[in-house]
Amino acid sequence: MDFSTIFLALTVLAALIGVAHMIAIASYLQSRGYSINWVFLKLFIFKYIGQYRDLTRRETGRTGRLYYGFVIAMNTTLVMGLVAIAVLA
């Protein structure tokens, strides 16, 4: 197993974690009365991320953990993907 395969696997894992956070954020918003378009969730995720951040700040005074989990997972996906491409070259 070479390094590019390892980094590619880490990229996929981070992306799956990001998708799980995305679904959890949409579910949280829906439980609070927000209308969620589940068919086009991928298109509206940045709108929902902002709504989640604002809602949790109003409720608790702090940004919710799901927001940071999503941001970290997506940044990790980007970095690991770029590393996998660099190792392949």
Secondary structure, 3 states (H helix, E strand, C coil): CCHHHHHHHHHHHHHHHHHHHHHHHHHHHHHCCCCCCCCCHHHHHHHHHHHHHHHHHHHHCCCCHHHHHHHHHHHHHHHHHHHHHHHHC
